[in-house]
Amino acid sequence: MRNLLGGALIAYILIAPAQATVQGTRHTVTIDGVQFSPAELIVHLGDRIVWVNKDPFPHTATAINKAFDSGSIAVNASWSYTVTKKGEIDYGCTFHPTMKGKIKVQ
């Protein structure tokens, strides 16, 4: 019995770290009133950002540096992006140039 328990413990020690995955935090940016809210977001590598369109017409979330481009986000739809690089990303809506946002990745 001791050998069986010892073997199970060793298997757990060897397998457990491989199964442990670090998932980032989920952040939501609401598109409403022809603006991104929050307009500035501080996130970490691996975090996921979800844009939710609450306006009665489509929008985009398009990075100036081309890091991401949502394409058209329909009314009551959402789009997400997982952060893969540190730095700052300025973005906006290609349909509405006055809409601007910033993501700071730590």
C-alpha positions as CSV (number, residue, x, y, z in Angstrom):
1,M,0.0,0.0,0.0
2,R,2.8,2.4,0.8
3,N,4.4,1.8,-2.6
4,L,1.1,2.6,-4.3
5,L,0.7,5.9,-2.3
6,G,4.3,6.8,-2.9
7,G,3.9,6.2,-6.6
8,A,0.7,8.3,-6.7
9,L,2.5,11.1,-4.9
10,I,5.4,11.1,-7.3
11,A,3.0,11.0,-10.3
12,Y,1.1,14.0,-8.8
13,I,4.3,16.0,-8.3
14,L,5.5,15.3,-11.8
15,I,2.1,16.0,-13.5
16,A,0.6,18.8,-11.4
17,P,3.0,21.6,-12.6
18,A,2.3,20.7,-16.2
19,Q,-1.4,21.0,-15.6
20,A,-1.2,24.3,-13.8
21,T,-2.0,27.1,-16.2
22,V,-1.9,30.7,-15.4
23,Q,-4.9,32.5,-17.0
24,G,-4.9,36.3,-17.2
25,T,-7.6,38.6,-15.9
26,R,-10.6,39.4,-18.1
27,H,-11.2,43.2,-18.6
28,T,-14.3,44.6,-20.3
29,V,-14.4,47.8,-22.4
30,T,-17.9,49.0,-23.1
31,I,-18.6,50.9,-26.3
32,D,-21.5,53.2,-25.5
33,G,-22.2,56.8,-26.5
34,V,-19.6,56.7,-29.2
35,Q,-16.8,56.2,-26.7
36,F,-14.7,53.4,-25.1
37,S,-15.2,53.0,-21.4
38,P,-12.8,52.9,-19.7
39,A,-10.8,54.9,-22.3
40,E,-7.5,53.8,-20.7
41,L,-6.8,50.4,-19.3
42,I,-3.8,48.9,-17.4
43,V,-3.4,45.2,-18.0
44,H,-0.8,42.4,-17.7
45,L,0.6,39.9,-20.2
46,G,-1.9,37.2,-20.8
47,D,-4.9,39.3,-19.8
48,R,-7.9,39.2,-22.0
49,I,-9.7,42.4,-23.1
50,V,-13.3,42.1,-24.3
51,W,-15.0,45.0,-26.1
52,V,-18.8,45.0,-25.9
53,N,-20.8,47.2,-28.3
54,K,-23.8,48.8,-26.6
55,D,-24.3,51.5,-29.2
56,P,-27.1,51.1,-31.9
57,F,-24.5,50.9,-34.7
58,P,-21.2,49.0,-35.4
59,H,-17.7,50.0,-34.2
60,T,-14.2,48.6,-34.4
61,A,-11.3,48.4,-31.9
62,T,-8.3,48.9,-34.1
63,A,-4.7,49.3,-32.8
64,I,-2.7,52.1,-34.4
65,N,0.4,49.9,-34.4
66,K,-1.7,47.0,-36.0
67,A,-1.4,44.8,-32.9
68,F,-5.1,44.0,-33.3
69,D,-8.1,44.8,-35.4
70,S,-11.5,43.6,-34.4
71,G,-13.2,44.3,-37.7
72,S,-16.8,45.4,-37.3
73,I,-18.3,44.7,-33.9
74,A,-22.0,44.5,-34.4
75,V,-24.7,45.9,-32.1
76,N,-24.9,43.9,-28.9
77,A,-21.8,41.8,-30.0
78,S,-18.4,41.6,-28.5
79,W,-14.8,40.9,-29.6
80,S,-11.8,39.9,-27.5
81,Y,-8.0,40.2,-27.6
82,T,-5.4,38.5,-25.4
83,V,-2.4,40.7,-24.6
84,T,1.0,39.2,-25.8
85,K,3.5,42.1,-25.5
86,K,4.4,44.7,-23.0
87,G,4.1,48.4,-23.9
88,E,1.4,50.9,-24.8
89,I,-1.2,50.4,-27.5
90,D,-3.2,53.3,-28.8
91,Y,-6.4,52.2,-30.6
92,G,-9.6,53.7,-32.0
93,C,-12.6,53.0,-34.1
94,T,-12.1,53.1,-37.8
95,F,-15.7,54.2,-38.4
96,H,-15.6,57.0,-35.8
97,P,-12.1,58.7,-35.7
98,T,-12.9,60.7,-32.5
99,M,-13.2,57.4,-30.5
100,K,-9.8,56.7,-28.9
101,G,-8.5,54.3,-26.3
102,K,-5.2,53.3,-24.7
103,I,-4.0,50.0,-23.3
104,K,-0.9,50.0,-21.0
105,V,0.5,46.5,-20.7
106,Q,2.8,45.8,-17.8
